[in-house]
């Protein structure tokens, strides 16, 4: 099962559109969003996903009622940390980095955002993925990630910088 991973989209609709197109082209079965959607109007682009979306709130997601309402049509949104299971695979979805969550070793795949720095690494038998910032506002680099849950491999994908 391939999944898409995004975070820190920060209302950047053109970048969200690119991420949705990338995930749909890859045929992912599910997309995880590690928080900082910002406003419910991001649903205008996220609704084009060809699969469900599972997300958590980030520290900048202030309009939680609106985001919950938007997500009812797209999938689900939770307070972090959130555990998702697929067969025997345990996924921990958070907004803040793992060391701030304090749940080391609690999952096979750990996804977080917040730092806007893309990272894929293995530690103590688990895979850690920060997709970087989908919005690209802070670093000027818009990125997402995708992972194969069966092989527990993940890659960072830079979005096309020709979008304005």
C-alpha beads as a LAMMPS data file, in Angstrom:
LAMMPS data file: protein, C-alpha beads

164 atoms
163 bonds

1 atom types
1 bond types

-500.0 500.0 xlo xhi
-500.0 500.0 ylo yhi
-500.0 500.0 zlo zhi

Masses

1 110.0

Atoms # bond

1 1 1 0.000 0.000 0.000
2 1 1 1.408 3.363 -1.035
3 1 1 0.526 6.477 0.947
4 1 1 1.093 10.171 0.399
5 1 1 2.482 12.334 3.173
6 1 1 2.211 16.094 3.481
7 1 1 2.423 18.781 6.155
8 1 1 2.543 22.521 6.616
9 1 1 0.481 23.386 3.553
10 1 1 -0.309 26.791 5.113
11 1 1 -3.139 27.756 2.729
12 1 1 -0.935 27.626 -0.393
13 1 1 -3.622 26.434 -2.818
14 1 1 -1.391 26.126 -5.923
15 1 1 1.079 23.928 -4.002
16 1 1 -1.730 21.870 -2.477
17 1 1 -3.096 21.382 -6.010
18 1 1 0.332 20.118 -7.112
19 1 1 0.526 17.728 -4.173
20 1 1 -2.950 16.360 -4.939
21 1 1 -1.997 15.840 -8.595
22 1 1 1.223 14.071 -7.575
23 1 1 -0.585 11.748 -5.142
24 1 1 -3.320 10.973 -7.680
25 1 1 -0.746 10.215 -10.398
26 1 1 1.077 7.850 -8.007
27 1 1 -2.214 6.146 -7.171
28 1 1 -1.729 6.356 -3.407
29 1 1 -4.420 4.672 -1.310
30 1 1 -4.339 7.236 1.509
31 1 1 -2.806 10.629 2.277
32 1 1 -1.549 11.629 5.718
33 1 1 -1.391 15.355 6.576
34 1 1 0.759 16.201 9.602
35 1 1 -0.931 19.498 10.395
36 1 1 -0.931 23.216 9.675
37 1 1 -3.634 23.147 7.026
38 1 1 -4.540 26.637 8.389
39 1 1 -8.013 27.425 6.993
40 1 1 -10.938 25.256 5.869
41 1 1 -10.829 26.641 2.316
42 1 1 -7.867 24.311 1.592
43 1 1 -10.616 21.733 1.077
44 1 1 -11.179 23.290 -2.363
45 1 1 -8.021 21.540 -3.526
46 1 1 -7.905 18.575 -1.141
47 1 1 -11.349 17.420 -2.306
48 1 1 -9.721 16.398 -5.608
49 1 1 -7.751 13.626 -3.904
50 1 1 -8.697 10.232 -5.305
51 1 1 -8.337 8.697 -1.829
52 1 1 -9.162 9.489 1.809
53 1 1 -7.128 11.917 3.903
54 1 1 -6.120 11.373 7.538
55 1 1 -4.768 14.429 9.309
56 1 1 -3.867 15.948 12.641
57 1 1 -4.073 19.521 13.797
58 1 1 -0.929 21.644 13.804
59 1 1 -0.013 24.545 16.052
60 1 1 -1.313 27.102 13.497
61 1 1 -4.672 25.427 12.879
62 1 1 -6.881 27.851 14.758
63 1 1 -10.200 27.291 13.003
64 1 1 -10.649 23.731 14.223
65 1 1 -14.427 23.581 13.904
66 1 1 -14.235 24.635 10.254
67 1 1 -11.397 22.192 9.597
68 1 1 -13.360 19.346 11.218
69 1 1 -16.363 20.170 9.032
70 1 1 -14.184 20.284 5.904
71 1 1 -12.554 16.960 6.768
72 1 1 -15.900 15.156 7.181
73 1 1 -16.099 15.155 3.376
74 1 1 -12.470 14.150 2.833
75 1 1 -11.543 11.764 5.605
76 1 1 -10.720 12.443 9.212
77 1 1 -8.778 14.864 11.401
78 1 1 -7.560 14.269 14.962
79 1 1 -5.726 15.905 17.802
80 1 1 -2.088 14.799 17.727
81 1 1 -0.582 12.392 18.365
82 1 1 -2.822 10.013 16.448
83 1 1 -2.213 6.308 15.914
84 1 1 -3.436 4.688 12.691
85 1 1 -3.220 0.951 12.050
86 1 1 -3.064 -1.008 8.814
87 1 1 -2.914 -4.744 9.438
88 1 1 0.111 -5.050 11.736
89 1 1 1.657 -1.705 10.779
90 1 1 1.379 1.075 13.358
91 1 1 1.578 4.672 12.110
92 1 1 2.052 7.587 14.488
93 1 1 0.914 10.902 13.022
94 1 1 1.989 14.057 14.827
95 1 1 2.662 17.678 14.060
96 1 1 5.635 18.221 16.358
97 1 1 8.826 16.142 16.087
98 1 1 9.013 12.767 17.787
99 1 1 11.260 13.838 20.666
100 1 1 8.675 16.470 21.606
101 1 1 5.908 13.868 21.509
102 1 1 7.772 11.446 23.783
103 1 1 6.456 8.247 22.173
104 1 1 9.683 6.715 20.911
105 1 1 9.230 3.172 19.620
106 1 1 5.434 3.296 19.713
107 1 1 5.041 2.902 15.943
108 1 1 6.602 1.396 12.836
109 1 1 6.168 4.594 10.809
110 1 1 6.333 8.008 12.444
111 1 1 5.166 11.056 10.482
112 1 1 5.588 14.625 11.673
113 1 1 5.813 18.155 10.316
114 1 1 6.294 21.539 12.020
115 1 1 10.014 21.987 11.268
116 1 1 9.469 22.500 7.506
117 1 1 12.598 20.375 6.966
118 1 1 12.152 17.202 4.876
119 1 1 13.655 14.063 6.373
120 1 1 13.506 10.321 5.863
121 1 1 15.485 8.147 8.245
122 1 1 15.436 4.839 10.085
123 1 1 15.996 4.522 13.803
124 1 1 15.673 1.432 15.974
125 1 1 13.561 -0.434 13.410
126 1 1 11.100 2.340 12.650
127 1 1 10.820 4.686 9.711
128 1 1 10.598 8.428 10.399
129 1 1 9.254 10.797 7.743
130 1 1 8.905 14.564 7.743
131 1 1 7.634 15.565 4.292
132 1 1 8.877 19.134 4.706
133 1 1 6.568 21.990 3.889
134 1 1 4.007 21.581 1.138
135 1 1 3.342 25.327 1.167
136 1 1 6.943 26.336 0.544
137 1 1 6.510 29.684 2.306
138 1 1 9.290 29.392 4.881
139 1 1 12.110 27.660 3.036
140 1 1 11.119 28.435 -0.547
141 1 1 11.113 24.687 -1.195
142 1 1 7.753 22.902 -1.485
143 1 1 7.943 19.178 -0.749
144 1 1 5.765 16.172 0.031
145 1 1 6.625 12.504 0.551
146 1 1 5.272 9.116 -0.356
147 1 1 5.830 5.792 1.342
148 1 1 5.307 2.143 0.542
149 1 1 3.926 0.576 3.713
150 1 1 4.816 -2.967 2.663
151 1 1 8.520 -2.259 2.104
152 1 1 8.657 0.595 4.626
153 1 1 10.447 2.792 2.154
154 1 1 9.800 6.519 1.757
155 1 1 10.971 9.305 -0.532
156 1 1 10.747 13.078 -0.569
157 1 1 9.257 14.687 -3.681
158 1 1 9.962 18.306 -4.522
159 1 1 7.003 20.055 -6.148
160 1 1 7.501 21.978 -9.355
161 1 1 8.799 25.489 -8.615
162 1 1 7.161 26.984 -11.716
163 1 1 3.877 27.448 -9.829
164 1 1 3.122 30.934 -8.582

Bonds

1 1 1 2
2 1 2 3
3 1 3 4
4 1 4 5
5 1 5 6
6 1 6 7
7 1 7 8
8 1 8 9
9 1 9 10
10 1 10 11
11 1 11 12
12 1 12 13
13 1 13 14
14 1 14 15
15 1 15 16
16 1 16 17
17 1 17 18
18 1 18 19
19 1 19 20
20 1 20 21
21 1 21 22
22 1 22 23
23 1 23 24
24 1 24 25
25 1 25 26
26 1 26 27
27 1 27 28
28 1 28 29
29 1 29 30
30 1 30 31
31 1 31 32
32 1 32 33
33 1 33 34
34 1 34 35
35 1 35 36
36 1 36 37
37 1 37 38
38 1 38 39
39 1 39 40
40 1 40 41
41 1 41 42
42 1 42 43
43 1 43 44
44 1 44 45
45 1 45 46
46 1 46 47
47 1 47 48
48 1 48 49
49 1 49 50
50 1 50 51
51 1 51 52
52 1 52 53
53 1 53 54
54 1 54 55
55 1 55 56
56 1 56 57
57 1 57 58
58 1 58 59
59 1 59 60
60 1 60 61
61 1 61 62
62 1 62 63
63 1 63 64
64 1 64 65
65 1 65 66
66 1 66 67
67 1 67 68
68 1 68 69
69 1 69 70
70 1 70 71
71 1 71 72
72 1 72 73
73 1 73 74
74 1 74 75
75 1 75 76
76 1 76 77
77 1 77 78
78 1 78 79
79 1 79 80
80 1 80 81
81 1 81 82
82 1 82 83
83 1 83 84
84 1 84 85
85 1 85 86
86 1 86 87
87 1 87 88
88 1 88 89
89 1 89 90
90 1 90 91
91 1 91 92
92 1 92 93
93 1 93 94
94 1 94 95
95 1 95 96
96 1 96 97
97 1 97 98
98 1 98 99
99 1 99 100
100 1 100 101
101 1 101 102
102 1 102 103
103 1 103 104
104 1 104 105
105 1 105 106
106 1 106 107
107 1 107 108
108 1 108 109
109 1 109 110
110 1 110 111
111 1 111 112
112 1 112 113
113 1 113 114
114 1 114 115
115 1 115 116
116 1 116 117
117 1 117 118
118 1 118 119
119 1 119 120
120 1 120 121
121 1 121 122
122 1 122 123
123 1 123 124
124 1 124 125
125 1 125 126
126 1 126 127
127 1 127 128
128 1 128 129
129 1 129 130
130 1 130 131
131 1 131 132
132 1 132 133
133 1 133 134
134 1 134 135
135 1 135 136
136 1 136 137
137 1 137 138
138 1 138 139
139 1 139 140
140 1 140 141
141 1 141 142
142 1 142 143
143 1 143 144
144 1 144 145
145 1 145 146
146 1 146 147
147 1 147 148
148 1 148 149
149 1 149 150
150 1 150 151
151 1 151 152
152 1 152 153
153 1 153 154
154 1 154 155
155 1 155 156
156 1 156 157
157 1 157 158
158 1 158 159
159 1 159 160
160 1 160 161
161 1 161 162
162 1 162 163
163 1 163 164
